[in-house]
Amino acid sequence: MLQINVKNEWSRLRAVVLGSAINNGPTPTAEEAYDPKSLEHLLAGTYPVEADMINEMEAFNQVFQKYDVKVYRPEMIENYNQIFTRDIGFVIDDTFIKANILPDRERELDAIQYIIDQINPAKVVRPPEEVHIEGGDVILWDDYIFIGTYKGSDYKDYITARTNIQGVAYIKKLFPNKIVKEFDLVKSKIEARDNALHLDCCFQPLGQGKGIIYKSGFREEADYMFLVNLIGKENLFHITRDEMYEMNSNVFSIAPNVVVSEKNFIRLNNWLCENGFIVEEIPYAEIAKQEGLLRCSTLPLIRD
């Protein structure tokens, strides 16, 4: 039995599901693009190629090996994108929640079923059909569960709106002893620099009481101020519109003082080092072109 346990984003990692770029399939057409950033690169002819993405994910895997983290990988589906495991499921405390994802990504869940089968079945849940929720929108801070959502009346028109208000209500009911706080995110179908696809695209807590934030990713300033008041402005690294676009908030913590980051995030990485973090820098800029980065590629199963 896998004794899953995740209570926050920074405690020492012991086991994780890391996505895979092997046999990733053909480059999608513009019509098949899920998000404005992928579309941008498809139209520009700069969409990432499989070999580069495999190398980037292997660099990530090597960091996990260095820290003695047990790494699970999805079973390979031929010609299929299986990079972003954060979308398909997530762990809160000792419960595994299967995400209700876009219908044509359902097979990604099947590819990690062999891992889910090792978890106590009583601790594996699947929300009802009307509940939309993805792991990128769910951020854990011990007693708090932060959830990104989109409250616009045009929710159904946005493929970039991934977690609905029913998803928030579902988590509140599932974890009555937690403080569940939702955040209304800015969405755009056409401009990637104005699209907070998930909460982890504009906010990321780190160990040692620090965090990364993008103020303009929140539709309501009160939501941004909630986090500033909770964490302290002096403890937050504020990223710019372009840094949000490059996914600077989508780093991944292996321990309270160890952060895996993209090697080109110069300003962020310097700040992390100045604040006492060990920064494991890896190349991940090609994968970032699909509007996902390090946190998106991981599904933590066990943290201390």
ROTOR-36624 format. One record per residue (C-alpha): residue number from 1; residue in three letters; x, y, z. Coordinates in pm, 1 decimal, padded with zeros to 6 digits. Each point is the difference from the previous one (the first is absolute). Example, Ala and Ser with C-alpha at 12.3 -4.5 7.8 and 13.67 -1.06 7.14 Angstrom:
<recs>
+-----+-----+----------+----------+----------+
:   n : res :       xx :       yy :       zz :
+-----+-----+----------+----------+----------+
:   1 : ALA :  01230.0 : -00450.0 :  00780.0 :
:   2 : SER :  00137.0 :  00344.0 : -00066.0 :
+-----+-----+----------+----------+----------+
</recs>
This chain:
<recs>
+-----+-----+----------+----------+----------+
:   n : res :       xx :       yy :       zz :
+-----+-----+----------+----------+----------+
:   1 : MET :  00000.0 :  00000.0 :  00000.0 :
:   2 : LEU :  00114.5 :  00350.1 : -00081.1 :
:   3 : GLN : -00047.0 :  00217.6 :  00308.9 :
:   4 : ILE : -00059.5 :  00326.4 : -00183.3 :
:   5 : ASN :  00036.5 :  00328.0 :  00189.2 :
:   6 : VAL :  00022.7 :  00356.8 : -00127.2 :
:   7 : LYS : -00087.1 :  00297.1 :  00221.4 :
:   8 : ASN :  00191.8 :  00284.1 : -00164.4 :
:   9 : GLU :  00217.4 :  00089.6 : -00298.1 :
:  10 : TRP :  00342.9 : -00006.3 :  00162.5 :
:  11 : SER :  00047.0 : -00281.7 :  00254.4 :
:  12 : ARG :  00266.9 : -00259.6 : -00083.0 :
:  13 : LEU : -00115.1 : -00197.0 : -00304.9 :
:  14 : ARG :  00018.4 : -00381.4 :  00015.3 :
:  15 : ALA : -00207.8 : -00120.6 : -00298.1 :
:  16 : VAL : -00128.1 :  00170.0 : -00315.0 :
:  17 : VAL : -00154.1 : -00075.6 : -00338.8 :
:  18 : LEU :  00204.7 :  00171.9 : -00270.5 :
:  19 : GLY : -00161.2 :  00031.2 : -00341.7 :
:  20 : SER :  00157.0 : -00130.4 : -00319.3 :
:  21 : ALA :  00080.8 :  00150.8 : -00338.7 :
:  22 : ILE :  00083.0 : -00333.7 : -00165.8 :
:  23 : ASN : -00213.0 : -00082.2 : -00305.3 :
:  24 : ASN : -00162.3 :  00340.8 :  00033.9 :
:  25 : GLY : -00180.9 : -00014.4 : -00331.7 :
:  26 : PRO : -00008.1 :  00237.1 : -00295.6 :
:  27 : THR :  00005.4 :  00376.2 :  00039.3 :
:  28 : PRO : -00364.6 :  00104.1 :  00049.2 :
:  29 : THR : -00179.8 :  00224.0 : -00244.8 :
:  30 : ALA : -00092.2 :  00355.2 :  00097.3 :
:  31 : GLU : -00361.9 : -00114.4 :  00035.5 :
:  32 : GLU :  00105.1 : -00261.7 :  00256.2 :
:  33 : ALA :  00183.5 :  00246.1 :  00226.8 :
:  34 : TYR : -00138.3 :  00012.1 :  00356.1 :
:  35 : ASP :  00157.4 :  00330.8 :  00100.0 :
:  36 : PRO :  00119.4 :  00326.6 : -00159.5 :
:  37 : LYS :  00370.0 : -00064.3 :  00066.7 :
:  38 : SER :  00003.4 : -00333.3 : -00184.9 :
:  39 : LEU : -00191.4 :  00166.7 : -00281.7 :
:  40 : GLU :  00254.3 :  00281.3 : -00015.7 :
:  41 : HIS :  00288.7 : -00246.4 : -00045.7 :
:  42 : LEU : -00193.2 : -00214.3 : -00248.1 :
:  43 : LEU : -00063.2 :  00304.5 : -00219.2 :
:  44 : ALA :  00362.4 :  00116.7 :  00034.8 :
:  45 : GLY :  00145.3 : -00341.9 : -00084.5 :
:  46 : THR :  00178.9 : -00015.9 :  00337.1 :
:  47 : TYR : -00207.3 : -00275.1 :  00165.1 :
:  48 : PRO :  00229.0 : -00233.3 :  00198.4 :
:  49 : VAL :  00128.5 : -00325.7 : -00148.9 :
:  50 : GLU : -00012.3 : -00330.9 :  00184.5 :
:  51 : ALA :  00376.9 : -00055.6 :  00033.0 :
:  52 : ASP :  00050.0 :  00333.9 :  00176.2 :
:  53 : MET : -00289.3 : -00062.0 :  00239.1 :
:  54 : ILE :  00127.5 : -00349.5 :  00085.7 :
:  55 : ASN :  00340.1 :  00150.0 :  00087.1 :
:  56 : GLU : -00160.3 :  00265.7 :  00220.8 :
:  57 : MET : -00210.0 : -00253.9 :  00188.8 :
:  58 : GLU :  00302.6 : -00223.7 :  00047.7 :
:  59 : ALA :  00185.9 :  00295.3 :  00156.1 :
:  60 : PHE : -00292.7 :  00033.1 :  00244.1 :
:  61 : ASN :  00011.6 : -00374.0 :  00070.1 :
:  62 : GLN :  00372.6 :  00022.7 :  00077.7 :
:  63 : VAL : -00068.8 :  00260.9 :  00268.3 :
:  64 : PHE : -00253.8 : -00234.4 :  00161.9 :
:  65 : GLN :  00259.4 : -00280.5 : -00005.9 :
:  66 : LYS :  00253.3 :  00231.2 :  00164.9 :
:  67 : TYR : -00241.9 :  00055.8 :  00291.1 :
:  68 : ASP : -00099.9 : -00366.4 :  00021.3 :
:  69 : VAL : -00363.3 :  00061.8 : -00099.5 :
:  70 : LYS : -00202.4 : -00300.7 : -00120.9 :
:  71 : VAL : -00112.7 :  00087.3 : -00353.9 :
:  72 : TYR : -00296.7 : -00160.8 : -00173.1 :
:  73 : ARG : -00065.2 :  00054.2 : -00371.5 :
:  74 : PRO : -00324.3 : -00045.2 : -00193.9 :
:  75 : GLU : -00033.2 : -00305.4 : -00220.5 :
:  76 : MET :  00073.0 :  00102.7 : -00355.4 :
:  77 : ILE : -00288.8 :  00075.3 : -00233.5 :
:  78 : GLU :  00114.9 :  00015.4 : -00361.4 :
:  79 : ASN : -00012.4 :  00340.8 : -00168.1 :
:  80 : TYR : -00139.2 :  00173.9 :  00306.3 :
:  81 : ASN :  00102.8 :  00297.2 :  00215.2 :
:  82 : GLN :  00050.4 : -00123.7 :  00357.8 :
:  83 : ILE :  00218.1 :  00280.0 :  00136.3 :
:  84 : PHE : -00237.4 :  00182.1 :  00232.9 :
:  85 : THR : -00095.9 : -00247.0 :  00273.2 :
:  86 : ARG : -00107.5 :  00281.6 :  00234.5 :
:  87 : ASP : -00316.8 :  00043.6 : -00208.3 :
:  88 : ILE : -00125.3 : -00354.9 :  00041.2 :
:  89 : GLY :  00007.0 : -00050.3 :  00375.5 :
:  90 : PHE :  00128.6 :  00133.2 :  00329.7 :
:  91 : VAL :  00045.7 : -00100.4 :  00363.6 :
:  92 : ILE : -00138.1 :  00190.0 :  00299.7 :
:  93 : ASP :  00106.2 : -00149.2 :  00334.7 :
:  94 : ASP : -00051.1 : -00376.1 : -00054.8 :
:  95 : THR : -00263.1 :  00024.9 : -00275.6 :
:  96 : PHE :  00059.7 : -00037.4 : -00373.3 :
:  97 : ILE : -00240.8 :  00207.3 : -00209.3 :
:  98 : LYS : -00042.9 : -00092.6 : -00364.0 :
:  99 : ALA : -00054.8 :  00313.6 : -00205.4 :
: 100 : ASN : -00288.0 :  00045.5 : -00240.0 :
: 101 : ILE :  00213.2 :  00108.5 : -00291.9 :
: 102 : LEU : -00074.1 :  00082.2 : -00360.4 :
: 103 : PRO : -00162.3 : -00317.4 : -00141.7 :
: 104 : ASP :  00271.2 : -00069.5 : -00257.0 :
: 105 : ARG :  00261.6 : -00018.5 :  00278.7 :
: 106 : GLU : -00176.5 : -00276.6 :  00191.9 :
: 107 : ARG :  00254.2 : -00258.6 : -00116.6 :
: 108 : GLU :  00270.1 :  00178.5 :  00200.8 :
: 109 : LEU : -00173.8 : -00112.5 :  00318.5 :
: 110 : ASP : -00005.5 : -00359.7 : -00123.2 :
: 111 : ALA :  00378.3 :  00018.8 : -00044.5 :
: 112 : ILE :  00054.7 :  00060.5 :  00374.4 :
: 113 : GLN : -00267.6 : -00245.8 :  00115.3 :
: 114 : TYR :  00271.5 : -00248.6 :  00102.0 :
: 115 : ILE :  00115.1 :  00257.0 :  00258.0 :
: 116 : ILE : -00353.9 :  00082.3 :  00117.7 :
: 117 : ASP : -00057.0 : -00376.1 :  00048.8 :
: 118 : GLN :  00267.5 :  00006.5 :  00273.5 :
: 119 : ILE : -00198.3 :  00255.7 :  00203.6 :
: 120 : ASN : -00273.8 : -00090.3 :  00248.0 :
: 121 : PRO : -00314.8 : -00000.5 : -00221.4 :
: 122 : ALA : -00195.6 :  00174.9 :  00276.3 :
: 123 : LYS :  00240.5 :  00292.7 : -00044.7 :
: 124 : VAL : -00043.8 :  00037.4 : -00376.8 :
: 125 : VAL : -00285.9 :  00223.9 : -00112.7 :
: 126 : ARG : -00142.3 :  00119.5 : -00330.9 :
: 127 : PRO : -00214.1 :  00314.8 :  00000.3 :
: 128 : PRO : -00340.8 : -00005.3 : -00170.7 :
: 129 : GLU : -00020.7 :  00105.3 : -00364.1 :
: 130 : GLU : -00107.8 :  00359.4 :  00061.4 :
: 131 : VAL :  00309.9 :  00062.4 :  00213.1 :
: 132 : HIS :  00299.0 :  00133.1 : -00194.8 :
: 133 : ILE :  00329.8 :  00011.0 :  00187.4 :
: 134 : GLU :  00363.9 : -00036.5 : -00102.8 :
: 135 : GLY :  00308.5 : -00039.9 :  00216.6 :
: 136 : GLY :  00164.0 :  00318.5 : -00125.4 :
: 137 : ASP : -00280.8 :  00195.6 :  00167.0 :
: 138 : VAL :  00042.9 : -00172.5 :  00338.4 :
: 139 : ILE :  00277.1 :  00129.7 :  00227.6 :
: 140 : LEU :  00049.9 : -00132.2 :  00352.5 :
: 141 : TRP :  00118.9 :  00204.6 :  00295.4 :
: 142 : ASP : -00044.5 : -00228.7 :  00302.0 :
: 143 : ASP : -00343.9 :  00100.9 :  00137.8 :
: 144 : TYR : -00084.7 :  00195.8 : -00315.1 :
: 145 : ILE : -00105.6 : -00129.2 : -00340.3 :
: 146 : PHE :  00028.3 :  00271.8 : -00264.7 :
: 147 : ILE : -00199.4 : -00057.4 : -00318.9 :
: 148 : GLY :  00016.8 :  00196.1 : -00323.5 :
: 149 : THR : -00330.4 :  00038.2 : -00185.3 :
: 150 : TYR : -00175.9 :  00225.0 : -00249.8 :
: 151 : LYS : -00326.3 :  00165.2 :  00100.3 :
: 152 : GLY : -00083.8 :  00168.6 : -00330.8 :
: 153 : SER : -00345.2 : -00073.7 : -00142.2 :
: 154 : ASP :  00177.4 : -00109.4 : -00320.8 :
: 155 : TYR :  00185.4 : -00286.8 :  00178.2 :
: 156 : LYS : -00123.4 : -00259.8 : -00249.5 :
: 157 : ASP :  00145.7 :  00199.1 : -00290.5 :
: 158 : TYR :  00352.2 : -00019.0 :  00140.4 :
: 159 : ILE :  00201.7 : -00317.8 : -00051.3 :
: 160 : THR :  00257.8 :  00178.0 :  00220.7 :
: 161 : ALA : -00249.8 :  00001.1 :  00291.7 :
: 162 : ARG :  00078.0 : -00334.4 :  00161.1 :
: 163 : THR : -00147.6 :  00004.8 :  00350.4 :
: 164 : ASN : -00357.2 :  00110.4 :  00061.7 :
: 165 : ILE : -00171.2 :  00118.6 :  00316.6 :
: 166 : GLN : -00154.3 : -00348.5 :  00041.0 :
: 167 : GLY :  00358.4 : -00125.5 :  00026.7 :
: 168 : VAL :  00062.1 :  00237.9 :  00289.0 :
: 169 : ALA : -00320.2 : -00115.6 :  00173.1 :
: 170 : TYR :  00098.6 : -00364.9 : -00046.9 :
: 171 : ILE :  00338.0 :  00048.4 :  00172.0 :
: 172 : LYS : -00164.9 :  00196.1 :  00283.0 :
: 173 : LYS : -00235.9 : -00291.6 :  00062.4 :
: 174 : LEU :  00277.9 : -00259.5 : -00026.2 :
: 175 : PHE :  00226.2 :  00184.8 :  00247.5 :
: 176 : PRO : -00227.9 :  00170.6 :  00254.3 :
: 177 : ASN :  00287.6 :  00055.9 :  00243.7 :
: 178 : LYS :  00207.5 :  00198.3 : -00250.5 :
: 179 : ILE : -00027.0 :  00369.0 : -00086.4 :
: 180 : VAL : -00087.0 : -00002.1 : -00370.5 :
: 181 : LYS :  00057.4 :  00332.3 : -00175.2 :
: 182 : GLU : -00075.8 :  00052.3 : -00368.4 :
: 183 : PHE :  00168.7 :  00252.0 : -00229.6 :
: 184 : ASP : -00164.9 :  00143.3 : -00310.6 :
: 185 : LEU :  00263.2 : -00011.8 : -00275.6 :
: 186 : VAL :  00050.4 :  00208.2 : -00314.7 :
: 187 : LYS : -00056.8 : -00206.9 : -00316.4 :
: 188 : SER :  00065.4 :  00065.7 : -00365.9 :
: 189 : LYS : -00054.1 : -00220.4 : -00303.1 :
: 190 : ILE :  00218.1 :  00216.3 : -00223.4 :
: 191 : GLU :  00279.8 :  00165.1 :  00202.8 :
: 192 : ALA :  00225.2 : -00235.3 :  00197.6 :
: 193 : ARG :  00146.7 :  00292.1 :  00198.0 :
: 194 : ASP : -00346.5 :  00064.9 :  00144.6 :
: 195 : ASN : -00099.9 : -00358.8 :  00067.5 :
: 196 : ALA :  00044.2 : -00156.2 :  00343.3 :
: 197 : LEU : -00080.1 : -00353.1 : -00115.5 :
: 198 : HIS :  00021.0 : -00132.6 :  00357.1 :
: 199 : LEU :  00061.5 :  00151.3 :  00343.6 :
: 200 : ASP :  00360.3 : -00124.6 : -00007.6 :
: 201 : CYS :  00056.7 :  00225.0 : -00303.6 :
: 202 : CYS : -00031.4 :  00308.6 :  00220.9 :
: 203 : PHE :  00074.2 : -00122.6 :  00354.6 :
: 204 : GLN :  00232.7 : -00253.1 :  00160.1 :
: 205 : PRO :  00080.5 : -00040.6 :  00369.2 :
: 206 : LEU :  00352.0 : -00109.1 :  00088.6 :
: 207 : GLY :  00160.6 : -00126.8 :  00317.0 :
: 208 : GLN :  00145.0 :  00236.5 :  00260.2 :
: 209 : GLY : -00313.7 :  00218.1 : -00010.6 :
: 210 : LYS :  00067.5 :  00132.3 : -00352.0 :
: 211 : GLY : -00202.3 :  00005.4 : -00320.0 :
: 212 : ILE : -00021.8 :  00115.4 : -00362.6 :
: 213 : ILE : -00293.6 :  00210.0 : -00121.3 :
: 214 : TYR : -00132.4 :  00182.7 : -00306.9 :
: 215 : LYS : -00241.7 :  00271.7 :  00107.9 :
: 216 : SER : -00178.0 :  00042.1 : -00334.0 :
: 217 : GLY : -00089.6 : -00369.9 : -00015.5 :
: 218 : PHE : -00283.8 :  00063.4 :  00246.8 :
: 219 : ARG : -00327.8 :  00152.8 : -00118.1 :
: 220 : GLU : -00063.4 :  00143.6 :  00347.0 :
: 221 : GLU :  00267.0 :  00199.6 :  00183.5 :
: 222 : ALA : -00146.3 : -00130.1 :  00327.9 :
: 223 : ASP :  00118.0 : -00351.3 : -00094.6 :
: 224 : TYR :  00352.5 :  00125.2 : -00059.9 :
: 225 : MET : -00010.1 :  00196.7 :  00328.9 :
: 226 : PHE : -00113.8 : -00312.0 :  00189.1 :
: 227 : LEU :  00325.9 : -00171.9 : -00095.4 :
: 228 : VAL :  00210.4 :  00311.4 :  00067.8 :
: 229 : ASN : -00151.1 :  00028.1 :  00348.6 :
: 230 : LEU :  00044.3 : -00371.6 :  00066.1 :
: 231 : ILE :  00360.1 : -00032.4 : -00118.0 :
: 232 : GLY :  00131.5 :  00356.3 :  00030.0 :
: 233 : LYS :  00096.4 :  00216.6 : -00296.7 :
: 234 : GLU :  00366.5 : -00020.0 :  00097.4 :
: 235 : ASN : -00012.8 : -00379.9 : -00035.4 :
: 236 : LEU : -00149.9 :  00002.3 : -00350.2 :
: 237 : PHE :  00189.4 :  00014.8 : -00327.5 :
: 238 : HIS : -00215.3 :  00203.7 : -00239.9 :
: 239 : ILE :  00034.2 : -00111.1 : -00360.2 :
: 240 : THR : -00064.8 :  00212.9 : -00307.3 :
: 241 : ARG : -00248.1 : -00064.0 : -00281.1 :
: 242 : ASP :  00276.0 : -00150.2 : -00214.6 :
: 243 : GLU :  00130.8 : -00210.9 :  00289.8 :
: 244 : MET : -00351.3 : -00134.4 :  00051.5 :
: 245 : TYR : -00009.8 : -00083.4 : -00371.2 :
: 246 : GLU :  00331.3 : -00187.2 :  00037.5 :
: 247 : MET : -00154.9 : -00189.6 :  00297.8 :
: 248 : ASN :  00229.3 :  00133.5 :  00276.2 :
: 249 : SER : -00251.4 : -00094.6 :  00271.2 :
: 250 : ASN : -00013.7 : -00361.5 : -00119.5 :
: 251 : VAL :  00311.6 : -00122.5 :  00179.9 :
: 252 : PHE : -00002.5 : -00310.8 :  00221.6 :
: 253 : SER :  00116.4 : -00053.0 :  00358.9 :
: 254 : ILE :  00172.3 : -00323.0 :  00101.7 :
: 255 : ALA :  00060.3 :  00119.4 :  00357.5 :
: 256 : PRO : -00055.3 :  00319.9 :  00202.3 :
: 257 : ASN :  00336.4 :  00130.5 : -00122.5 :
: 258 : VAL :  00028.5 : -00174.8 : -00340.3 :
: 259 : VAL : -00171.3 :  00135.4 : -00312.2 :
: 260 : VAL :  00021.3 : -00132.9 : -00355.1 :
: 261 : SER : -00010.5 :  00294.3 : -00242.7 :
: 262 : GLU :  00049.6 :  00073.1 : -00370.0 :
: 263 : LYS :  00359.0 :  00109.9 : -00066.3 :
: 264 : ASN : -00107.7 :  00312.3 : -00189.9 :
: 265 : PHE : -00195.8 :  00144.3 :  00295.2 :
: 266 : ILE :  00298.9 :  00219.6 :  00091.5 :
: 267 : ARG : -00176.9 :  00258.8 :  00217.0 :
: 268 : LEU : -00202.7 : -00261.1 :  00190.5 :
: 269 : ASN :  00290.4 : -00239.8 :  00048.3 :
: 270 : ASN :  00220.8 :  00277.9 :  00136.6 :
: 271 : TRP : -00274.0 :  00097.6 :  00245.7 :
: 272 : LEU : -00040.8 : -00363.2 :  00109.0 :
: 273 : CYS :  00375.0 : -00034.0 :  00061.9 :
: 274 : GLU :  00005.5 :  00328.7 :  00193.4 :
: 275 : ASN : -00278.8 : -00136.5 :  00219.3 :
: 276 : GLY :  00184.7 : -00318.0 :  00092.4 :
: 277 : PHE : -00144.5 : -00247.7 : -00250.4 :
: 278 : ILE :  00197.6 : -00265.6 : -00182.4 :
: 279 : VAL : -00106.4 :  00049.9 : -00362.9 :
: 280 : GLU :  00019.0 : -00299.6 : -00231.4 :
: 281 : GLU :  00003.2 :  00166.3 : -00342.8 :
: 282 : ILE : -00104.8 : -00207.9 : -00300.1 :
: 283 : PRO : -00099.3 :  00073.7 : -00361.7 :
: 284 : TYR : -00378.5 : -00002.1 : -00041.5 :
: 285 : ALA : -00064.9 :  00283.2 : -00247.9 :
: 286 : GLU : -00126.3 : -00229.3 : -00277.1 :
: 287 : ILE : -00266.2 : -00161.2 :  00219.7 :
: 288 : ALA : -00096.7 :  00349.8 :  00119.3 :
: 289 : LYS : -00121.9 :  00075.2 : -00352.8 :
: 290 : GLN : -00306.1 : -00215.3 :  00077.9 :
: 291 : GLU : -00097.0 :  00230.3 :  00290.4 :
: 292 : GLY :  00121.0 : -00242.3 :  00264.6 :
: 293 : LEU :  00322.6 : -00039.9 :  00193.9 :
: 294 : LEU :  00151.4 : -00184.2 :  00296.3 :
: 295 : ARG : -00297.0 : -00012.5 :  00237.1 :
: 296 : CYS : -00228.7 : -00093.9 : -00289.4 :
: 297 : SER :  00214.6 : -00304.8 : -00084.7 :
: 298 : THR : -00015.9 : -00146.4 :  00350.9 :
: 299 : LEU : -00256.5 : -00171.1 :  00219.2 :
: 300 : PRO :  00142.7 : -00027.1 :  00354.2 :
: 301 : LEU : -00113.4 : -00310.3 :  00187.3 :
: 302 : ILE :  00197.2 :  00009.3 :  00325.4 :
: 303 : ARG :  00154.0 :  00289.5 :  00190.0 :
: 304 : ASP :  00122.6 : -00009.2 :  00360.4 :
+-----+-----+----------+----------+----------+
</recs>
